[in-house]
Amino acid sequence: GTYELKFDAASKTMDGHGMPKKEGNDKNWRKASFLRELSPVENVLIGDGGGTEWNFEWSGGSFPVKFKADGYNHFQCDEFPAHSHWTLDDDKLTIVWGEFGKYEMAVNVAEKSMDGCKVGGDPATEWRKSQFKRKLRASVVMESCD
């Protein structure tokens, strides 16, 4: 849905309603309050709000990938396209890369790098590495997700 929220910087809260505003509808309200700062790993992946681009490496070469901060956590690779997502648990990044499999990567914030492997794969042959390239610009274009 579409919502209109007013931000109060002093209390770090948002107050508002669904759109269109329905006067007299006591269920048409929304509130949000600040929960926590982003972790260092979240910051390195999200960048300035648009996500980040990384150089992804495996035994067959390397190519650019994007970790998007689009509300769906899309993972994008133009060279190997698939409907893909990323999740984070502490410093462990999981990439669910459609037909290409599932990968677990350990994120090194200080070096802006990652090391990992295909889930269930042999680390000697199914290894993956990644190095930060750049922050992506935050976009006002909304993406959909099935």
C-alpha positions as CSV (number, residue, x, y, z in Angstrom):
1,G,0.0,0.0,0.0
2,T,0.8,3.7,0.0
3,Y,1.3,5.6,3.2
4,E,1.9,9.1,4.3
5,L,4.1,9.4,7.4
6,K,5.5,12.4,9.1
7,F,8.9,12.0,10.6
8,D,9.7,13.5,14.1
9,A,13.5,13.7,14.3
10,A,13.5,14.5,18.1
11,S,11.7,11.2,19.0
12,K,12.8,9.2,16.0
13,T,9.2,8.2,15.2
14,M,6.9,8.4,12.3
15,D,3.1,8.9,12.4
16,G,0.6,8.7,9.6
17,H,-2.0,6.9,7.7
18,G,-2.7,4.8,4.6
19,M,-3.6,6.6,1.3
20,P,-6.1,7.8,0.5
21,K,-6.7,9.2,4.0
22,K,-10.1,7.9,5.3
23,E,-11.5,10.3,7.8
24,G,-13.3,8.5,10.6
25,N,-11.7,5.1,9.9
26,D,-10.0,4.3,13.2
27,K,-8.0,1.5,11.6
28,N,-6.3,3.7,9.0
29,W,-3.2,4.7,11.0
30,R,0.4,3.7,11.0
31,K,3.2,4.3,13.5
32,A,6.9,3.5,13.4
33,S,9.7,4.0,15.9
34,F,13.4,3.7,15.6
35,L,14.6,0.2,16.5
36,R,18.4,0.3,16.2
37,E,21.4,1.5,14.3
38,L,22.5,-0.5,11.3
39,S,25.2,-3.0,11.9
40,P,28.6,-2.5,10.2
41,V,27.9,-5.4,7.8
42,E,24.5,-3.8,6.9
43,N,26.2,-0.5,6.3
44,V,28.8,-2.0,4.0
45,L,26.1,-3.8,2.0
46,I,23.5,-1.0,1.9
47,G,25.9,1.8,1.3
48,D,24.1,5.2,1.1
49,G,20.7,3.5,0.7
50,G,20.7,2.2,-2.8
51,G,22.9,-0.9,-2.2
52,T,26.4,-1.7,-3.4
53,E,28.2,-3.3,-6.3
54,W,30.9,-6.0,-5.8
55,N,33.3,-8.0,-8.0
56,F,32.3,-11.6,-7.5
57,E,34.9,-14.2,-8.2
58,W,35.0,-18.0,-8.7
59,S,37.2,-20.5,-10.4
60,G,35.7,-19.6,-13.8
61,G,36.4,-15.9,-13.6
62,S,34.8,-12.7,-12.1
63,F,31.9,-10.4,-12.8
64,P,30.0,-7.6,-11.1
65,V,27.1,-8.2,-8.8
66,K,24.7,-5.9,-6.9
67,F,23.3,-6.1,-3.5
68,K,20.2,-3.9,-3.7
69,A,18.6,-2.1,-0.8
70,D,15.2,-2.0,-2.5
71,G,12.9,-3.4,0.2
72,Y,13.2,-6.9,-1.2
73,N,17.0,-7.3,-0.9
74,H,17.4,-8.3,-4.5
75,F,20.7,-9.7,-5.6
76,Q,21.5,-8.8,-9.3
77,C,23.9,-10.3,-11.7
78,D,23.6,-9.3,-15.3
79,E,26.0,-12.0,-16.5
80,F,24.1,-14.8,-14.7
81,P,20.5,-13.4,-14.4
82,A,18.0,-15.0,-12.0
83,H,15.4,-13.8,-9.6
84,S,17.6,-13.7,-6.5
85,H,17.7,-12.3,-3.0
86,W,20.2,-11.9,-0.2
87,T,19.7,-12.2,3.6
88,L,22.0,-11.4,6.5
89,D,22.6,-13.1,9.8
90,D,25.3,-11.2,11.8
91,D,28.3,-11.3,9.4
92,K,27.0,-14.3,7.4
93,L,25.5,-13.3,4.0
94,T,23.2,-15.8,2.2
95,I,22.6,-15.4,-1.5
96,V,19.6,-17.4,-2.9
97,W,20.6,-17.1,-6.6
98,G,17.7,-18.9,-8.4
99,E,18.9,-21.7,-10.7
100,F,22.5,-21.0,-9.8
101,G,22.2,-22.2,-6.2
102,K,22.5,-20.9,-2.7
103,Y,25.7,-19.4,-1.3
104,E,27.0,-18.4,2.2
105,M,29.6,-15.7,2.5
106,A,31.4,-14.3,5.5
107,V,31.7,-10.5,5.2
108,N,34.9,-8.8,6.3
109,V,33.8,-5.2,7.0
110,A,37.3,-3.8,7.5
111,E,38.6,-5.2,4.1
112,K,35.2,-4.8,2.4
113,S,35.5,-8.3,1.1
114,M,33.7,-11.7,1.3
115,D,34.7,-15.3,1.3
116,G,32.4,-18.3,1.0
117,C,31.1,-21.3,-0.8
118,K,28.1,-22.8,-2.5
119,V,25.9,-24.4,0.2
120,G,26.6,-28.1,0.3
121,G,29.5,-27.7,-2.1
122,D,33.2,-28.5,-1.7
123,P,35.0,-25.4,-0.5
124,A,38.1,-26.5,-2.5
125,T,36.1,-26.3,-5.8
126,E,32.9,-24.3,-5.1
127,W,34.6,-21.3,-3.4
128,R,33.5,-17.7,-4.0
129,K,35.2,-14.4,-3.2
130,S,34.0,-10.9,-3.5
131,Q,35.5,-7.4,-3.2
132,F,33.6,-4.1,-2.8
133,K,33.5,-1.9,-6.0
134,R,31.2,1.0,-5.3
135,K,28.0,2.3,-3.7
136,L,24.9,2.4,-5.8
137,R,22.8,5.5,-6.1
138,A,19.5,5.3,-4.2
139,S,16.7,5.2,-6.9
140,V,13.1,6.4,-6.7
141,V,12.2,3.6,-9.2
142,M,10.3,0.9,-7.3
143,E,10.9,-2.7,-8.2
144,S,8.3,-5.4,-7.8
145,C,8.9,-8.9,-6.5
146,D,6.9,-12.0,-7.1
